[in-house]
């Protein structure tokens, strides 16, 4: 592995972070939607009158 200055390494990390941030936000949003749906289904189940 060749020697790199810290500036080059951090510049590459910043570029990768700029690319990945929208994906992370999208994945987080999808996870939240799934969690909300599961929570709603659970609450409906426990609040439904017992037959």
Secondary structure, DSSP 8 states (H G I E B T S, - for coil): -----HHHHHHHHHHHHHHHHHHHHHHHHHHHHHHHHHHHHHHHHHHS---
